Each structure stands twice: as structure tokens, then as C-alpha cells.
């Protein structure tokens, strides 16, 4: 069974994240979305359980997707899940350089490969940070958050 992981704090999980998951899913028999555990808790950040519940609800009708908390290195989480691939989204050159360096180190220390998927153009400016900032100022951010598909 070919398993991939997609990891992040997902605070919040955006339409950009959803796009990456849905586009990567055909590559795998099973995809595990790893939500960074509470050790990185920031003021106002929902607990890992809350973020997991929200993401799992989005994919309730997709049996190939699991959502779990993880602690520590993504490569250790990948190994624990039997995954040989980490999926990452890339919006810009800045993202690419960061993810390329991470991918190189992850491959060196674990042999786990990283698959980079480029953001769809309409999502290239959307980030969790931007969504949180707009929320802080009372803006409606529903257009940036995925809705469950039936």
C-alpha cells in the first residue's frame, strides 16, 4: 500500500491545503494528514484535537484519508505511518527554496522522499497566517476555508 503524509499546523486548514490533498490523493492508496501537536501551542491556537476534528470532517466521505496528531519530526511520523513520501505545497520561490532544503535533509536522514505540488494560481496568496490576520480584524474568511463536499 502506497502511503503519503501531508503535515502542518493547519491553523487553519485552508482551501490551498485542501487543493494539495485532493490533487495528491490519486498518487496514493492512503494519505495521512499529520497535524502538529500542541507542543507548538500559540495563544489563541485551537488544540490539535480541534484542528484534527475540523479536517477529518472535511474528508469524512473519503476512506483513503486519515487525520492524526504528530509530535517530533515529520520523517519519524512518516515512518510510523509506513509512508515513504511527504507531500508539500509550494506557493512561491521562497516556499520552494525552504521545501527543497527540508526535502534534502529529510532524504539524507531517513530516505523518505518529498513530493512538491505547486499551488494552483488562485490559491498562491492564501496562507493560514493571512487567514488568521483577516479573522483578527473581523473579516469574513469563509472563501479561504474549504467546505465539505458531498
N, CA, C and O atoms as a GROMACS GRO file, in nm:
protein
  600
    1UNK      N    1   0.085  -0.118   0.000
    1UNK     CA    2   0.000   0.000   0.000
    1UNK      C    3   0.089   0.124   0.000
    1UNK      O    4   0.178   0.138   0.084
    2UNK      N    5   0.065   0.213  -0.094
    2UNK     CA    6   0.145   0.336  -0.104
    2UNK      C    7   0.080   0.444  -0.019
    2UNK      O    8  -0.034   0.484  -0.042
    3UNK      N    9   0.157   0.490   0.082
    3UNK     CA   10   0.108   0.590   0.177
    3UNK      C   11   0.189   0.718   0.166
    3UNK      O   12   0.312   0.714   0.156
    4UNK      N   13   0.120   0.830   0.168
    4UNK     CA   14   0.185   0.961   0.172
    4UNK      C   15   0.134   1.037   0.293
    4UNK      O   16   0.023   1.013   0.341
    5UNK      N   17   0.216   1.128   0.342
    5UNK     CA   18   0.172   1.215   0.451
    5UNK      C   19   0.177   1.360   0.406
    5UNK      O   20   0.257   1.399   0.321
    6UNK      N   21   0.089   1.438   0.464
    6UNK     CA   22   0.083   1.583   0.442
    6UNK      C   23   0.077   1.643   0.580
    6UNK      O   24  -0.019   1.621   0.654
    7UNK      N   25   0.180   1.718   0.618
    7UNK     CA   26   0.191   1.765   0.756
    7UNK      C   27   0.190   1.918   0.766
    7UNK      O   28   0.231   1.988   0.674
    8UNK      N   29   0.143   1.965   0.880
    8UNK     CA   30   0.144   2.108   0.907
    8UNK      C   31   0.069   2.138   1.034
    8UNK      O   32   0.010   2.050   1.096
    9UNK      N   33   0.073   2.266   1.074
    9UNK     CA   34  -0.005   2.305   1.192
    9UNK      C   35  -0.150   2.327   1.152
    9UNK      O   36  -0.240   2.311   1.235
   10UNK      N   37  -0.174   2.365   1.028
   10UNK     CA   38  -0.310   2.380   0.974
   10UNK      C   39  -0.397   2.465   1.067
   10UNK      O   40  -0.504   2.423   1.112
   11UNK      N   41  -0.348   2.586   1.092
   11UNK     CA   42  -0.416   2.679   1.182
   11UNK      C   43  -0.448   2.809   1.108
   11UNK      O   44  -0.379   2.909   1.126
   12UNK      N   45  -0.554   2.808   1.026
   12UNK     CA   46  -0.647   2.700   0.996
   12UNK      C   47  -0.607   2.626   0.868
   12UNK      O   48  -0.515   2.666   0.797
   13UNK      N   49  -0.679   2.518   0.840
   13UNK     CA   50  -0.667   2.440   0.717
   13UNK      C   51  -0.740   2.519   0.609
   13UNK      O   52  -0.860   2.544   0.620
   14UNK      N   53  -0.668   2.558   0.505
   14UNK     CA   54  -0.723   2.648   0.404
   14UNK      C   55  -0.762   2.576   0.275
   14UNK      O   56  -0.739   2.456   0.260
   15UNK      N   57  -0.823   2.651   0.183
   15UNK     CA   58  -0.856   2.595   0.051
   15UNK      C   59  -0.729   2.553  -0.023
   15UNK      O   60  -0.733   2.462  -0.106
   16UNK      N   61  -0.619   2.619   0.006
   16UNK     CA   62  -0.491   2.580  -0.055
   16UNK      C   63  -0.446   2.443  -0.006
   16UNK      O   64  -0.402   2.360  -0.085
   17UNK      N   65  -0.458   2.419   0.125
   17UNK     CA   66  -0.426   2.287   0.180
   17UNK      C   67  -0.516   2.180   0.118
   17UNK      O   68  -0.470   2.074   0.077
   18UNK      N   69  -0.645   2.210   0.111
   18UNK     CA   70  -0.741   2.116   0.054
   18UNK      C   71  -0.705   2.084  -0.091
   18UNK      O   72  -0.714   1.968  -0.133
   19UNK      N   73  -0.665   2.183  -0.167
   19UNK     CA   74  -0.626   2.162  -0.306
   19UNK      C   75  -0.509   2.064  -0.316
   19UNK      O   76  -0.509   1.975  -0.400
   20UNK      N   77  -0.410   2.080  -0.230
   20UNK     CA   78  -0.294   1.991  -0.231
   20UNK      C   79  -0.337   1.849  -0.197
   20UNK      O   80  -0.296   1.754  -0.264
   21UNK      N   81  -0.418   1.833  -0.094
   21UNK     CA   82  -0.464   1.700  -0.054
   21UNK      C   83  -0.539   1.633  -0.168
   21UNK      O   84  -0.512   1.518  -0.202
   22UNK      N   85  -0.632   1.703  -0.226
   22UNK     CA   86  -0.716   1.643  -0.332
   22UNK      C   87  -0.634   1.612  -0.458
   22UNK      O   88  -0.663   1.514  -0.528
   23UNK      N   89  -0.535   1.693  -0.487
   23UNK     CA   90  -0.451   1.668  -0.605
   23UNK      C   91  -0.349   1.557  -0.580
   23UNK      O   92  -0.310   1.487  -0.673
   24UNK      N   93  -0.305   1.540  -0.455
   24UNK     CA   94  -0.208   1.435  -0.421
   24UNK      C   95  -0.274   1.300  -0.402
   24UNK      O   96  -0.210   1.197  -0.425
   25UNK      N   97  -0.398   1.297  -0.361
   25UNK     CA   98  -0.465   1.172  -0.327
   25UNK      C   99  -0.457   1.065  -0.437
   25UNK      O  100  -0.435   0.948  -0.404
   26UNK      N  101  -0.473   1.098  -0.565
   26UNK     CA  102  -0.464   0.994  -0.667
   26UNK      C  103  -0.327   0.924  -0.673
   26UNK      O  104  -0.316   0.816  -0.732
   27UNK      N  105  -0.225   0.982  -0.614
   27UNK     CA  106  -0.092   0.922  -0.614
   27UNK      C  107  -0.077   0.810  -0.511
   27UNK      O  108   0.018   0.732  -0.518
   28UNK      N  109  -0.171   0.802  -0.416
   28UNK     CA  110  -0.156   0.712  -0.303
   28UNK      C  111  -0.279   0.625  -0.280
   28UNK      O  112  -0.390   0.658  -0.322
   29UNK      N  113  -0.255   0.514  -0.214
   29UNK     CA  114  -0.365   0.429  -0.168
   29UNK      C  115  -0.422   0.484  -0.037
   29UNK      O  116  -0.538   0.464  -0.005
   30UNK      N  117  -0.335   0.554   0.037
   30UNK     CA  118  -0.371   0.606   0.169
   30UNK      C  119  -0.294   0.734   0.192
   30UNK      O  120  -0.174   0.742   0.162
   31UNK      N  121  -0.362   0.836   0.244
   31UNK     CA  122  -0.296   0.962   0.275
   31UNK      C  123  -0.328   0.999   0.419
   31UNK      O  124  -0.443   0.997   0.461
   32UNK      N  125  -0.223   1.032   0.493
   32UNK     CA  126  -0.240   1.071   0.633
   32UNK      C  127  -0.205   1.219   0.646
   32UNK      O  128  -0.095   1.262   0.613
   33UNK      N  129  -0.302   1.295   0.694
   33UNK     CA  130  -0.279   1.437   0.722
   33UNK      C  131  -0.232   1.444   0.867
   33UNK      O  132  -0.306   1.410   0.959
   34UNK      N  133  -0.108   1.489   0.886
   34UNK     CA  134  -0.049   1.498   1.019
   34UNK      C  135  -0.059   1.640   1.072
   34UNK      O  136  -0.003   1.733   1.014
   35UNK      N  137  -0.130   1.655   1.181
   35UNK     CA  138  -0.149   1.785   1.244
   35UNK      C  139  -0.048   1.799   1.357
   35UNK      O  140  -0.046   1.718   1.450
   36UNK      N  141   0.034   1.902   1.350
   36UNK     CA  142   0.134   1.925   1.454
   36UNK      C  143   0.065   1.932   1.589
   36UNK      O  144  -0.033   2.005   1.606
   37UNK      N  145   0.116   1.856   1.684
   37UNK     CA  146   0.058   1.852   1.817
   37UNK      C  147   0.074   1.982   1.894
   37UNK      O  148   0.135   2.078   1.846
   38UNK      N  149   0.020   1.982   2.012
   38UNK     CA  150   0.012   2.105   2.092
   38UNK      C  151   0.144   2.157   2.146
   38UNK      O  152   0.146   2.262   2.212
   39UNK      N  153   0.254   2.089   2.122
   39UNK     CA  154   0.380   2.140   2.174
   39UNK      C  155   0.417   2.275   2.113
   39UNK      O  156   0.503   2.345   2.166
   40UNK      N  157   0.354   2.312   2.002
   40UNK     CA  158   0.380   2.442   1.940
   40UNK      C  159   0.264   2.538   1.966
   40UNK      O  160   0.242   2.633   1.892
   41UNK      N  161   0.191   2.511   2.073
   41UNK     CA  162   0.072   2.590   2.104
   41UNK      C  163   0.106   2.739   2.112
   41UNK      O  164   0.200   2.780   2.180
   42UNK      N  165   0.027   2.817   2.041
   42UNK     CA  166   0.040   2.962   2.043
   42UNK      C  167  -0.089   3.019   2.099
   42UNK      O  168  -0.193   2.954   2.089
   43UNK      N  169  -0.085   3.138   2.157
   43UNK     CA  170  -0.208   3.195   2.210
   43UNK      C  171  -0.318   3.198   2.104
   43UNK      O  172  -0.296   3.243   1.992
   44UNK      N  173  -0.436   3.150   2.141
   44UNK     CA  174  -0.549   3.151   2.050
   44UNK      C  175  -0.550   3.037   1.950
   44UNK      O  176  -0.643   3.026   1.870
   45UNK      N  177  -0.448   2.952   1.953
   45UNK     CA  178  -0.442   2.840   1.858
   45UNK      C  179  -0.532   2.728   1.906
   45UNK      O  180  -0.520   2.684   2.021
   46UNK      N  181  -0.622   2.679   1.820
   46UNK     CA  182  -0.706   2.566   1.861
   46UNK      C  183  -0.620   2.445   1.894
   46UNK      O  184  -0.510   2.430   1.840
   47UNK      N  185  -0.668   2.361   1.981
   47UNK     CA  186  -0.593   2.241   2.017
   47UNK      C  187  -0.578   2.151   1.894
   47UNK      O  188  -0.650   2.164   1.796
   48UNK      N  189  -0.483   2.059   1.902
   48UNK     CA  190  -0.463   1.963   1.794
   48UNK      C  191  -0.593   1.886   1.770
   48UNK      O  192  -0.629   1.859   1.655
   49UNK      N  193  -0.662   1.850   1.877
   49UNK     CA  194  -0.786   1.773   1.864
   49UNK      C  195  -0.891   1.851   1.786
   49UNK      O  196  -0.962   1.794   1.703
   50UNK      N  197  -0.902   1.982   1.812
   50UNK     CA  198  -0.999   2.065   1.739
   50UNK      C  199  -0.964   2.075   1.591
   50UNK      O  200  -1.051   2.065   1.505
   51UNK      N  201  -0.835   2.094   1.562
   51UNK     CA  202  -0.792   2.104   1.423
   51UNK      C  203  -0.811   1.971   1.351
   51UNK      O  204  -0.852   1.968   1.236
   52UNK      N  205  -0.780   1.861   1.420
   52UNK     CA  206  -0.799   1.727   1.362
   52UNK      C  207  -0.946   1.704   1.331
   52UNK      O  208  -0.980   1.657   1.222
   53UNK      N  209  -1.033   1.735   1.424
   53UNK     CA  210  -1.178   1.714   1.406
   53UNK      C  211  -1.228   1.793   1.285
   53UNK      O  212  -1.305   1.740   1.204
   54UNK      N  213  -1.186   1.918   1.272
   54UNK     CA  214  -1.231   2.002   1.161
   54UNK      C  215  -1.184   1.946   1.027
   54UNK      O  216  -1.261   1.944   0.930
   55UNK      N  217  -1.060   1.901   1.020
   55UNK     CA  218  -1.006   1.847   0.895
   55UNK      C  219  -1.070   1.712   0.864
   55UNK      O  220  -1.108   1.685   0.750
   56UNK      N  221  -1.082   1.626   0.966
   56UNK     CA  222  -1.141   1.494   0.945
   56UNK      C  223  -1.285   1.506   0.894
   56UNK      O  224  -1.329   1.425   0.813
   57UNK      N  225  -1.357   1.606   0.941
   57UNK     CA  226  -1.494   1.626   0.896
   57UNK      C  227  -1.499   1.657   0.746
   57UNK      O  228  -1.591   1.613   0.676
   58UNK      N  229  -1.400   1.731   0.696
   58UNK     CA  230  -1.393   1.763   0.553
   58UNK      C  231  -1.383   1.638   0.467
   58UNK      O  232  -1.438   1.632   0.357
   59UNK      N  233  -1.313   1.538   0.518
   59UNK     CA  234  -1.284   1.418   0.441
   59UNK      C  235  -1.357   1.295   0.493
   59UNK      O  236  -1.315   1.182   0.470
   60UNK      N  237  -1.466   1.317   0.564
   60UNK     CA  238  -1.541   1.206   0.624
   60UNK      C  239  -1.587   1.104   0.520
   60UNK      O  240  -1.604   0.986   0.552
   61UNK      N  241  -1.608   1.148   0.397
   61UNK     CA  242  -1.656   1.059   0.292
   61UNK      C  243  -1.542   0.999   0.209
   61UNK      O  244  -1.568   0.933   0.108
   62UNK      N  245  -1.417   1.022   0.250
   62UNK     CA  246  -1.302   0.971   0.175
   62UNK      C  247  -1.223   0.874   0.263
   62UNK      O  248  -1.142   0.917   0.345
   63UNK      N  249  -1.246   0.743   0.248
   63UNK     CA  250  -1.184   0.644   0.336
   63UNK      C  251  -1.032   0.635   0.322
   63UNK      O  252  -0.967   0.578   0.410
   64UNK      N  253  -0.975   0.688   0.216
   64UNK     CA  254  -0.828   0.681   0.198
   64UNK      C  255  -0.755   0.788   0.278
   64UNK      O  256  -0.632   0.786   0.286
   65UNK      N  257  -0.828   0.882   0.338
   65UNK     CA  258  -0.765   0.991   0.413
   65UNK      C  259  -0.787   0.970   0.562
   65UNK      O  260  -0.898   0.946   0.608
   66UNK      N  261  -0.676   0.979   0.638
   66UNK     CA  262  -0.681   0.976   0.785
   66UNK      C  263  -0.618   1.106   0.835
   66UNK      O  264  -0.530   1.163   0.771
   67UNK      N  265  -0.664   1.152   0.950
   67UNK     CA  266  -0.610   1.275   1.010
   67UNK      C  267  -0.566   1.241   1.151
   67UNK      O  268  -0.644   1.189   1.231
   68UNK      N  269  -0.438   1.270   1.182
   68UNK     CA  270  -0.382   1.233   1.312
   68UNK      C  271  -0.289   1.343   1.362
   68UNK      O  272  -0.233   1.420   1.283
   69UNK      N  273  -0.273   1.349   1.493
   69UNK     CA  274  -0.173   1.438   1.552
   69UNK      C  275  -0.036   1.373   1.537
   69UNK      O  276  -0.024   1.251   1.536
   70UNK      N  277   0.066   1.457   1.526
   70UNK     CA  278   0.201   1.402   1.532
   70UNK      C  279   0.290   1.498   1.610
   70UNK      O  280   0.266   1.618   1.617
   71UNK      N  281   0.393   1.439   1.667
   71UNK     CA  282   0.488   1.514   1.750
   71UNK      C  283   0.627   1.480   1.700
   71UNK      O  284   0.653   1.365   1.663
   72UNK      N  285   0.716   1.576   1.700
   72UNK     CA  286   0.852   1.548   1.656
   72UNK      C  287   0.871   1.569   1.507
   72UNK      O  288   0.804   1.652   1.446
   73UNK      N  289   0.963   1.492   1.450
   73UNK     CA  290   0.998   1.509   1.310
   73UNK      C  291   0.896   1.446   1.216
   73UNK      O  292   0.840   1.340   1.245
   74UNK      N  293   0.872   1.513   1.105
   74UNK     CA  294   0.780   1.460   1.005
   74UNK      C  295   0.828   1.324   0.953
   74UNK      O  296   0.746   1.237   0.926
   75UNK      N  297   0.959   1.306   0.939
   75UNK     CA  298   1.010   1.178   0.889
   75UNK      C  299   0.982   1.065   0.987
   75UNK      O  300   0.959   0.952   0.945
   76UNK      N  301   0.984   1.094   1.117
   76UNK     CA  302   0.951   0.990   1.216
   76UNK      C  303   0.802   0.956   1.207
   76UNK      O  304   0.764   0.840   1.219
   77UNK      N  305   0.719   1.057   1.187
   77UNK     CA  306   0.576   1.034   1.169
   77UNK      C  307   0.553   0.951   1.043
   77UNK      O  308   0.473   0.857   1.043
   78UNK      N  309   0.624   0.985   0.935
   78UNK     CA  310   0.610   0.911   0.810
   78UNK      C  311   0.646   0.763   0.831
   78UNK      O  312   0.573   0.674   0.788
   79UNK      N  313   0.756   0.738   0.898
   79UNK     CA  314   0.797   0.600   0.925
   79UNK      C  315   0.692   0.527   1.008
   79UNK      O  316   0.658   0.413   0.978
   80UNK      N  317   0.640   0.593   1.111
   80UNK     CA  318   0.539   0.531   1.197
   80UNK      C  319   0.413   0.496   1.118
   80UNK      O  320   0.343   0.400   1.151
   81UNK      N  321   0.384   0.574   1.014
   81UNK     CA  322   0.264   0.551   0.933
   81UNK      C  323   0.292   0.462   0.812
   81UNK      O  324   0.201   0.432   0.734
   82UNK      N  325   0.417   0.420   0.797
   82UNK     CA  326   0.452   0.337   0.682
   82UNK      C  327   0.454   0.415   0.551
   82UNK      O  328   0.434   0.357   0.444
   83UNK      N  329   0.478   0.545   0.560
   83UNK     CA  330   0.479   0.632   0.441
   83UNK      C  331   0.622   0.649   0.391
   83UNK      O  332   0.715   0.667   0.470
   84UNK      N  333   0.638   0.645   0.261
   84UNK     CA  334   0.768   0.670   0.200
   84UNK      C  335   0.775   0.808   0.136
   84UNK      O  336   0.878   0.846   0.079
   85UNK      N  337   0.664   0.883   0.146
   85UNK     CA  338   0.656   1.013   0.079
   85UNK      C  339   0.592   1.118   0.170
   85UNK      O  340   0.495   1.091   0.241
   86UNK      N  341   0.650   1.237   0.167
   86UNK     CA  342   0.592   1.354   0.231
   86UNK      C  343   0.545   1.446   0.119
   86UNK      O  344   0.621   1.476   0.027
   87UNK      N  345   0.422   1.491   0.126
   87UNK     CA  346   0.366   1.582   0.026
   87UNK      C  347   0.372   1.723   0.083
   87UNK      O  348   0.332   1.746   0.198
   88UNK      N  349   0.420   1.816   0.004
   88UNK     CA  350   0.427   1.956   0.045
   88UNK      C  351   0.374   2.044  -0.067
   88UNK      O  352   0.391   2.014  -0.185
   89UNK      N  353   0.311   2.154  -0.028
   89UNK     CA  354   0.264   2.252  -0.124
   89UNK      C  355   0.363   2.366  -0.135
   89UNK      O  356   0.427   2.404  -0.037
   90UNK      N  357   0.376   2.421  -0.255
   90UNK     CA  358   0.470   2.530  -0.281
   90UNK      C  359   0.395   2.642  -0.351
   90UNK      O  360   0.336   2.622  -0.457
   91UNK      N  361   0.397   2.763  -0.290
   91UNK     CA  362   0.329   2.878  -0.348
   91UNK      C  363   0.422   2.972  -0.421
   91UNK      O  364   0.379   3.043  -0.512
   92UNK      N  365   0.549   2.972  -0.383
   92UNK     CA  366   0.641   3.074  -0.435
   92UNK      C  367   0.784   3.020  -0.438
   92UNK      O  368   0.812   2.910  -0.391
   93UNK      N  369   0.873   3.101  -0.494
   93UNK     CA  370   1.015   3.066  -0.495
   93UNK      C  371   1.066   3.052  -0.352
   93UNK      O  372   1.144   2.962  -0.322
   94UNK      N  373   1.021   3.141  -0.265
   94UNK     CA  374   1.061   3.136  -0.124
   94UNK      C  375   1.020   3.001  -0.063
   94UNK      O  376   1.100   2.936   0.004
   95UNK      N  377   0.895   2.960  -0.086
   95UNK     CA  378   0.850   2.828  -0.038
   95UNK      C  379   0.934   2.718  -0.098
   95UNK      O  380   0.974   2.625  -0.028
   96UNK      N  381   0.962   2.727  -0.228
   96UNK     CA  382   1.038   2.623  -0.297
   96UNK      C  383   1.175   2.604  -0.233
   96UNK      O  384   1.215   2.492  -0.204
   97UNK      N  385   1.247   2.713  -0.210
   97UNK     CA  386   1.382   2.702  -0.152
   97UNK      C  387   1.377   2.638  -0.013
   97UNK      O  388   1.458   2.552   0.018
   98UNK      N  389   1.282   2.680   0.068
   98UNK     CA  390   1.268   2.623   0.202
   98UNK      C  391   1.236   2.474   0.193
   98UNK      O  392   1.300   2.392   0.260
   99UNK      N  393   1.140   2.438   0.111
   99UNK     CA  394   1.098   2.298   0.100
   99UNK      C  395   1.205   2.212   0.035
   99UNK      O  396   1.219   2.094   0.069
  100UNK      N  397   1.282   2.267  -0.058
  100UNK     CA  398   1.391   2.192  -0.121
  100UNK      C  399   1.496   2.155  -0.017
  100UNK      O  400   1.544   2.042  -0.015
  101UNK      N  401   1.531   2.251   0.069
  101UNK     CA  402   1.629   2.222   0.175
  101UNK      C  403   1.576   2.117   0.272
  101UNK      O  404   1.648   2.025   0.310
  102UNK      N  405   1.449   2.132   0.311
  102UNK     CA  406   1.388   2.033   0.401
  102UNK      C  407   1.388   1.895   0.336
  102UNK      O  408   1.422   1.795   0.401
  103UNK      N  409   1.351   1.889   0.208
  103UNK     CA  410   1.346   1.761   0.137
  103UNK      C  411   1.483   1.695   0.132
  103UNK      O  412   1.495   1.574   0.151
  104UNK      N  413   1.587   1.774   0.107
  104UNK     CA  414   1.723   1.719   0.102
  104UNK      C  415   1.762   1.658   0.237
  104UNK      O  416   1.814   1.547   0.242
  105UNK      N  417   1.738   1.732   0.344
  105UNK     CA  418   1.774   1.682   0.477
  105UNK      C  419   1.690   1.560   0.512
  105UNK      O  420   1.742   1.460   0.561
  106UNK      N  421   1.559   1.567   0.486
  106UNK     CA  422   1.473   1.452   0.517
  106UNK      C  423   1.518   1.326   0.443
  106UNK      O  424   1.516   1.217   0.500
  107UNK      N  425   1.557   1.341   0.318
  107UNK     CA  426   1.604   1.226   0.240
  107UNK      C  427   1.735   1.173   0.300
  107UNK      O  428   1.753   1.052   0.310
  108UNK      N  429   1.825   1.264   0.339
  108UNK     CA  430   1.953   1.222   0.396
  108UNK      C  431   1.937   1.147   0.527
  108UNK      O  432   2.005   1.047   0.551
  109UNK      N  433   1.846   1.195   0.613
  109UNK     CA  434   1.835   1.134   0.746
  109UNK      C  435   1.740   1.015   0.751
  109UNK      O  436   1.741   0.938   0.847
  110UNK      N  437   1.657   0.998   0.645
  110UNK     CA  438   1.556   0.892   0.655
  110UNK      C  439   1.532   0.814   0.526
  110UNK      O  440   1.475   0.705   0.530
  111UNK      N  441   1.575   0.867   0.413
  111UNK     CA  442   1.545   0.804   0.286
  111UNK      C  443   1.404   0.834   0.236
  111UNK      O  444   1.365   0.786   0.130
  112UNK      N  445   1.329   0.913   0.310
  112UNK     CA  446   1.192   0.948   0.270
  112UNK      C  447   1.196   1.062   0.169
  112UNK      O  448   1.263   1.163   0.189
  113UNK      N  449   1.122   1.042   0.060
  113UNK     CA  450   1.117   1.141  -0.047
  113UNK      C  451   1.008   1.244  -0.021
  113UNK      O  452   0.909   1.216   0.048
  114UNK      N  453   1.027   1.363  -0.076
  114UNK     CA  454   0.927   1.469  -0.068
  114UNK      C  455   0.874   1.495  -0.209
  114UNK      O  456   0.950   1.505  -0.305
  115UNK      N  457   0.743   1.506  -0.219
  115UNK     CA  458   0.678   1.541  -0.344
  115UNK      C  459   0.625   1.683  -0.329
  115UNK      O  460   0.544   1.710  -0.241
  116UNK      N  461   0.671   1.772  -0.416
  116UNK     CA  462   0.626   1.911  -0.412
  116UNK      C  463   0.517   1.931  -0.516
  116UNK      O  464   0.534   1.898  -0.634
  117UNK      N  465   0.405   1.984  -0.472
  117UNK     CA  466   0.297   2.020  -0.564
  117UNK      C  467   0.284   2.172  -0.562
  117UNK      O  468   0.275   2.234  -0.456
  118UNK      N  469   0.284   2.230  -0.679
  118UNK     CA  470   0.270   2.374  -0.689
  118UNK      C  471   0.126   2.415  -0.662
  118UNK      O  472   0.032   2.347  -0.703
  119UNK      N  473   0.113   2.525  -0.595
  119UNK     CA  474  -0.019   2.581  -0.566
  119UNK      C  475  -0.090   2.615  -0.696
  119UNK      O  476  -0.029   2.658  -0.794
  120UNK      N  477  -0.221   2.593  -0.695
  120UNK     CA  478  -0.300   2.644  -0.808
  120UNK      C  479  -0.295   2.797  -0.799
  120UNK      O  480  -0.296   2.852  -0.689
  121UNK      N  481  -0.289   2.866  -0.914
  121UNK     CA  482  -0.269   3.011  -0.912
  121UNK      C  483  -0.366   3.088  -0.822
  121UNK      O  484  -0.326   3.183  -0.756
  122UNK      N  485  -0.493   3.047  -0.819
  122UNK     CA  486  -0.590   3.121  -0.739
  122UNK      C  487  -0.565   3.106  -0.588
  122UNK      O  488  -0.624   3.180  -0.508
  123UNK      N  489  -0.479   3.013  -0.548
  123UNK     CA  490  -0.450   2.991  -0.406
  123UNK      C  491  -0.310   3.037  -0.365
  123UNK      O  492  -0.272   3.023  -0.249
  124UNK      N  493  -0.234   3.091  -0.458
  124UNK     CA  494  -0.093   3.119  -0.430
  124UNK      C  495  -0.071   3.229  -0.326
  124UNK      O  496   0.039   3.239  -0.272
  125UNK      N  497  -0.170   3.310  -0.298
  125UNK     CA  498  -0.154   3.415  -0.197
  125UNK      C  499  -0.219   3.379  -0.064
  125UNK      O  500  -0.213   3.457   0.031
  126UNK      N  501  -0.282   3.263  -0.058
  126UNK     CA  502  -0.354   3.224   0.064
  126UNK      C  503  -0.262   3.148   0.158
  126UNK      O  504  -0.198   3.051   0.118
  127UNK      N  505  -0.258   3.193   0.281
  127UNK     CA  506  -0.182   3.125   0.385
  127UNK      C  507  -0.265   3.125   0.513
  127UNK      O  508  -0.355   3.208   0.530
  128UNK      N  509  -0.234   3.033   0.601
  128UNK     CA  510  -0.302   3.030   0.730
  128UNK      C  511  -0.279   3.161   0.805
  128UNK      O  512  -0.370   3.212   0.871
  129UNK      N  513  -0.159   3.215   0.795
  129UNK     CA  514  -0.126   3.341   0.862
  129UNK      C  515  -0.216   3.453   0.811
  129UNK      O  516  -0.269   3.531   0.890
  130UNK      N  517  -0.234   3.462   0.680
  130UNK     CA  518  -0.319   3.565   0.620
  130UNK      C  519  -0.463   3.548   0.668
  130UNK      O  520  -0.529   3.646   0.701
  131UNK      N  521  -0.511   3.424   0.671
  131UNK     CA  522  -0.648   3.399   0.714
  131UNK      C  523  -0.665   3.440   0.861
  131UNK      O  524  -0.764   3.504   0.896
  132UNK      N  525  -0.570   3.404   0.945
  132UNK     CA  526  -0.578   3.443   1.088
  132UNK      C  527  -0.578   3.594   1.104
  132UNK      O  528  -0.653   3.648   1.186
  133UNK      N  529  -0.496   3.663   1.026
  133UNK     CA  530  -0.491   3.809   1.036
  133UNK      C  531  -0.623   3.872   0.993
  133UNK      O  532  -0.672   3.963   1.059
  134UNK      N  533  -0.680   3.825   0.884
  134UNK     CA  534  -0.810   3.877   0.840
  134UNK      C  535  -0.917   3.849   0.945
  134UNK      O  536  -1.002   3.935   0.972
  135UNK      N  537  -0.915   3.729   1.005
  135UNK     CA  538  -1.010   3.695   1.111
  135UNK      C  539  -0.996   3.791   1.229
  135UNK      O  540  -1.095   3.837   1.286
  136UNK      N  541  -0.871   3.821   1.264
  136UNK     CA  542  -0.842   3.912   1.376
  136UNK      C  543  -0.911   4.047   1.356
  136UNK      O  544  -0.955   4.111   1.451
  137UNK      N  545  -0.918   4.090   1.230
  137UNK     CA  546  -0.978   4.220   1.201
  137UNK      C  547  -1.126   4.208   1.163
  137UNK      O  548  -1.184   4.302   1.109
  138UNK      N  549  -1.184   4.094   1.193
  138UNK     CA  550  -1.328   4.077   1.176
  138UNK      C  551  -1.375   4.051   1.034
  138UNK      O  552  -1.494   4.062   1.006
  139UNK      N  553  -1.286   4.016   0.946
  139UNK     CA  554  -1.323   3.990   0.807
  139UNK      C  555  -1.383   3.850   0.793
  139UNK      O  556  -1.348   3.759   0.868
  140UNK      N  557  -1.472   3.836   0.697
  140UNK     CA  558  -1.529   3.706   0.664
  140UNK      C  559  -1.424   3.630   0.583
  140UNK      O  560  -1.386   3.672   0.473
  141UNK      N  561  -1.376   3.517   0.636
  141UNK     CA  562  -1.272   3.440   0.569
  141UNK      C  563  -1.326   3.310   0.508
  141UNK      O  564  -1.248   3.224   0.468
  142UNK      N  565  -1.456   3.296   0.501
  142UNK     CA  566  -1.516   3.171   0.454
  142UNK      C  567  -1.470   3.133   0.313
  142UNK      O  568  -1.463   3.014   0.281
  143UNK      N  569  -1.438   3.228   0.229
  143UNK     CA  570  -1.391   3.198   0.093
  143UNK      C  571  -1.255   3.128   0.094
  143UNK      O  572  -1.217   3.064  -0.004
  144UNK      N  573  -1.181   3.141   0.204
  144UNK     CA  574  -1.046   3.084   0.214
  144UNK      C  575  -1.045   2.950   0.287
  144UNK      O  576  -0.940   2.888   0.300
  145UNK      N  577  -1.161   2.906   0.334
  145UNK     CA  578  -1.172   2.781   0.409
  145UNK      C  579  -1.252   2.680   0.329
  145UNK      O  580  -1.357   2.714   0.273
  146UNK      N  581  -1.204   2.555   0.323
  146UNK     CA  582  -1.275   2.456   0.241
  146UNK      C  583  -1.408   2.415   0.304
  146UNK      O  584  -1.426   2.419   0.425
  147UNK      N  585  -1.499   2.376   0.216
  147UNK     CA  586  -1.628   2.324   0.260
  147UNK      C  587  -1.631   2.176   0.229
  147UNK      O  588  -1.572   2.131   0.131
  148UNK      N  589  -1.700   2.100   0.312
  148UNK     CA  590  -1.711   1.957   0.290
  148UNK      C  591  -1.789   1.932   0.161
  148UNK      O  592  -1.894   1.992   0.136
  149UNK      N  593  -1.735   1.841   0.080
  149UNK     CA  594  -1.801   1.804  -0.046
  149UNK      C  595  -1.886   1.680  -0.022
  149UNK      O  596  -1.845   1.589   0.050
  150UNK      N  597  -2.001   1.677  -0.081
  150UNK     CA  598  -2.090   1.562  -0.062
  150UNK      C  599  -2.100   1.482  -0.189
  150UNK      O  600  -2.171   1.381  -0.192
   0.00000   0.00000   0.00000
